[in-house]
Amino acid sequence: MTSGLKLSTAAIALLTVVGLGTAPASAADLGGDCCADLEERIAELEATTARKGNRKVSLEISGHVNETLIFWDDGFEQNSGVYTNDNSRSRFRFKGSAAIADGVKAGYLLEIGVRSANSKRFTQDDPNPAADAGLDVRHSAWFVESKSLGTVWLGRTGPAAEGITEINLANTKDVAKLADMEDSALGLFVRTPTGGTTNLQFRRAIRDVGDQPGETERGQIVKYVSPAFEGFSASAAWGADDYWDIGLNYKGEFAGFQLVAGIAYGEETSQNAPTDTDDYQISNCRMVDDNDNFECQQVGGSASIMHEDTGLYTTLSAGWSNSDAPEFNNGGASDYGGLADRESTFYAIEAGIQQKFFPLGKTTIFGQYYNLDGGSTDRAVSVDGVATGGRVLGSELEVYGGGIVQEISAASMLLYVYYRHVEADFTLANPTSGAAVASPGFEDLDLVVAGGMIRF
């Protein structure tokens, strides 16, 4: 009978899961055509079971769902809504690899982002924007990795500077980022002291596009990552038209502390770009004029240290960017006297404690402070629906707040609630003379963000 019992471990496990022996009478009868019946049942189950098509390459499916409730008060209006938390939006990913030789493998990463409603795009006038909802490709790349030589990536993925200002040992990094302040409701418009509306969103103070100085976007790139040595690893990436960067990361432990850190420098240039190109494809440095030749440089970094016994931790983040595009020309009427600010800088700090106070999982209690000095943008300003014709010569953004994150380890889940107070100011240009004009002042924004993220 041995020839009839050649069952794989996977088949036996499959039978166990579906409860093959739920009929006691037939399960006890091992005579006659038991093995033929068993093989037939296995064939039926395999026909209805999802399986990967290539047995040589591994397949791992994972992801998370991150939805949140946001309450806000802009000084004249209070409201709330449910959104996909763009600090780390919902997603699903497929990844895997296969051995080529001893110490060498090839693999892939395909990751799709999912937004039902974007937490950083809604406004007072459009509380549930449909334009930014749906699916987007976050990663679509393959790699070849050698333990001794490093890893080469090709496709859509993050360069060396992607996420470089977001390094954090605490559980806040996916729900309340220290660097990416725009992700928590900063698509809301700022209001004047009289309650007037403007077309200036809070996120426009952050390099106009909302991404931190020193931080990059994912893009179509080729990237190299070195093997780790004494906790250090280096990386370099290139993408058209034309971006390159280099980075250095560290991860280690010493004297009862955990430490992670990273720093990256990058440049992006464009030659003979379309005249309507007004931002960089990867670096996201906003140029201050529509010009067909421009260049941007930036550097960013972050570090996080945590005491293993007490859970006390501190995270620091900072970045700088500079655009070499010329100042505004206001349609040729004036050049704003060189007042446009080409540089943008920020720094931020988070401190708190992350400890397992309860059997549920670790509790993170934290406070945050963020300060940005933003650069100029080629964006016409309007107040109460009337275009002023002026431009933004510079901006400032200050944010402080704190909250709590509770891990539920049995469900691979995080529950969180935090408060933020946001203050923004913009230096505007007179549309006729080009001189800087006094800011009318803007109302502050108060936020409460509460939600949950569950991983699978």
Number of C-alpha atoms within 10 A of each C-alpha: 6 5 7 12 11 10 12 9 9 9 15 12 11 16 16 11 9 10 10 15 12 9 9 9 8 11 11 9 10 9 8 8 10 14 16 12 11 16 16 12 14 17 12 11 14 13 10 8 9 7 10 11 8 8 9 10 15 15 18 11 12 12 17 19 20 26 25 21 17 22 16 21 16 20 17 13 10 13 11 14 14 19 25 24 31 27 22 19 24 22 20 17 17 17 18 15 19 16 15 12 9 8 11 16 16 19 18 21 21 18 21 16 21 22 22 19 24 27 30 23 25 21 17 16 9 10 18 19 15 14 9 15 16 12 13 13 14 21 21 19 20 19 18 19 22 17 13 11 13 17 19 19 23 17 19 21 24 22 34 29 31 21 21 28 31 26 22 25 19 26 20 22 16 18 28 26 22 26 32 21 24 25 24 26 28 24 21 26 21 29 26 19 14 12 15 14 18 18 19 21 21 29 26 26 28 29 28 26 16 20 22 30 32 30 31 27 17 21 22 19 20 21 23 22 21 19 18 15 9 9 13 16 17 20 21 21 22 21 20 15 14 15 23 23 24 21 23 20 21 17 16 13 14 8 7 10 16 17 19 20 24 25 23 27 23 26 21 24 20 19 12 9 15 12 11 10 15 20 19 22 22 26 30 23 34 25 28 27 23 20 19 15 15 21 18 23 21 25 25 29 27 25 24 23 22 24 18 15 10 13 19 19 23 20 24 22 25 26 25 22 28 22 24 16 18 17 24 27 17 19 8 7 12 15 17 21 13 14 16 25 20 25 21 26 23 23 22 21 20 24 20 20 20 26 17 15 11 11 10 13 17 21 23 23 20 21 19 22 19 21 18 24 21 30 30 30 28 21 18 17 19 16 14 12 11 11 12 15 14 22 26 27 28 26 24 20 21 18 20 17 18 19 20 22 24 24 24 17 12 9 11 13 18 23 18 21 19 20 20 20 17 19 17 21 21 25 21 24 25 16 19 13 15 23 18 20 15 11 12 13 15 21 20 20 24 19 21 20 22 21 20 19 22 17 15 11
